Amino acid sequence: MPKLALLDPLMRLNDTTRTFFEKMGQLSEGEEAQRFKDLLNPQKSAAAREYLAINEPNLYSMLHTSISPNTIQGGFQSNVIPSEATATLDIRALPDENMPEFYELMRKIINDPAVEIVPNAGGRPQGVPVSITSDVFKALEASFQKVFGVPTVPLMGTGATDMSQLRPRGVQCYGIGAMRDDEDVLKGFGAHSDQERIPEESVYKHLQFYWNAVTAIAGARF
């Protein structure tokens, strides 16, 4: 486990993540904007990645396949050395990650014949990137601009989503959430917290956004 904790896979961007960091570099200010620009500069990206790893782990996790040892079990009594132990790793893979090759990389890093890597048979299908130039995405961009007056910044989510079951079947899926309450978020309350909520005004704007987006998509020729 300590060896895997030191694993720092090479940064690999796709259309979505590259566009995200490019736009964040344009929309942010000062040091933050420069940091996003440096991330895309091979000569400066190392320092930018290190900053994100320490201060913005949610953004850092978008740069590569990540590993988190979330469940570790071994032994049954404090004075008995366990004969075996297991660790369940949460692997968040990039959409184009070759998992057999990644498992082999893990075996080389562990370098211990007594350790066996067993993939979870109940895992999700391999991720499939969606287009950020499609007519659907353009309709979403137009609706964001019309209702909220803001540009659209595509984000590659690193959490679980039911869309992962549909994308491998050719369905272009985009996750859209209602505007969050920044006041609560800054206090430490976010999604799934015991104070999860959004302002009433955001609900109305969200419905207006969907109405504009759905009618535009329905009226487009595909």
C-alpha positions, 0 to 999 in steps of 0.5 A: 500500500505505501508503494501505491500511495507514491504512484503519481501517474502522468497527467493526461488530458482529454477534450473535456478536461483540456477545455475546462482548464483552458477556460478556467485560465481565461475566466479566473484572475491573478495567480489562479488564472496563471496556475491553470495556464501553467498546467497546460505548459509542459515546462511549468505543469509540475508546480501547478499539479503539485499545488492542485494535489495539495490544495485542490484535490478535486481538480487534481483527480481530473488529471489522471487515474487515481487510487484511494485505499478505502477499506483495509481488513486484516487480523482478528486479535491484537496479539496475533499476526494475521495470516492474510489481509485485504485492501479494497481500492477505489480506482477512478479511471480516466475514460480512455484508461487501459485497465489491464495495463494499469493493473500490470503497472500496479503489480510492478509497483507493488513488486510482491508475489504474495500480493494478488490484485483482483479486479472487482467484477461488479465495476462500471463499464469503461468510461466514454467521453462525450462530445463538447461540439455536438448540437446538444452541447451547443443547445446547453451552451445557448441556454446557459447564456440566455438564462444565467448570462455565463459561459459554459465550462465542461467538467469531467466528473470524478464521482459515480453517475448512472450515465456511465451505463448509457454512454458506452451504448452511444448515448450522449449524456451531460450532467446538469445540476441546479445552481448551488447556494454559495453561501452554504457551500462556503460554510462547508455544506455541499452535496449530500451534507446534512444541510443540502439545499438550493435557493428557491430562485435557483429552482425557477432558473433551473426549470427555465434553463431546461425548458430552453435547452429541451425545446432547442434540442427537440427542434434541431435536426440530427 
